[in-house]
Amino acid sequence: MLVSEAQGVVVIVCRDRCHASGVLEENGWNSSEWQPLIENKALASWLVRPLTNAERANAIPLSREQIEQIEEGWTNKDQQIHTDLDLQ
């Protein structure tokens, strides 16, 4: 992940092909300043705010199968996916 101050954007790049091609340096990006997007099996706190205790208490645990059903619903733009999962 890089932040381009000149353009005011965040760019997520692959480290192997992109880094080896020299494109990053041509655009003035310093790969030594990259930060990981995942920390301790979670999205980095600077990328996504961690849940509060109240949010965590209200969270509904989902199985891997339910997550896959939700993602399938997103792919198919299914607006009724939550009712099919028996979420209370």
N, C-alpha and C positions, 0 to 999 in steps of 0.2 A: 504494500500500500504506500502510495506517495501523495503528498499534498503539493500541488503546484501553486505557489504563492502568486506567480505572475498571472495565472489564469483563474485563481480562486476556486479550484476544483480538487476533488479527491479522485485519484486514479488507482484502481486495483489492477496489478499486473502480475504475470507469472514471473518467477525468479529465474527460470532457466533460459528459455528461448529469448525472452525480451531482454534479459540482462546480457546475454552473449551477443546479441545483434548490434549493440552499441546505440540503439535508438534512444535509450534513457539518457545517456550522456549528451547526445545531440540536442536534447530538449532541456538540458540544464538540471536534470534530476540527480540527486546524490543518493545512491542505494544504501549507503551506510546509515541513513536516517530512517530507513524503513522500520515499521512496527508491525508485530503480528496482529492478525484479526481475531485469533483464538488464544485465550489464556485460561489455563486450568479447566479445560473442557467447556468453556463458555465464551460467548462473544466478548471481546475486550470492553471494559467499562467506559472507555472513551468513545466507543462506537455505539453502544447501546446501554442505557442506564440500567443498573442492576435492579431487580425487583425489591420493593419494600417488604417488610414482614407481613403487612396486611395483604399485599398482592400475592405473596407466596402462600398465605393461608387460604386465599380464595381460588388458587389455581386448581384446575381439574387435571388429575394425572391421566395421561394418555398412553396407550400401548403403541408399539411400533406399527401395528396394523392400522390403528386409528389414525396415526399420523400419515401413513401412506394413503388412506382413504381421503383425508383432508387435502393432501397434495393432488390427488387424482381429481378431486372436485374443483380445485383451483384451475387445473389444466383444462377441465371441461366447462369451466365457468358455472358450476352447479351451485346455485344459491341455497339449496336445501340440505347441504351436506351435514350440518350440525344435527338435524333431526334424525338422520339415518344412523348416527353414532350412539344414540341413547345417552346423550350427555345431560345430566341433571345439574 
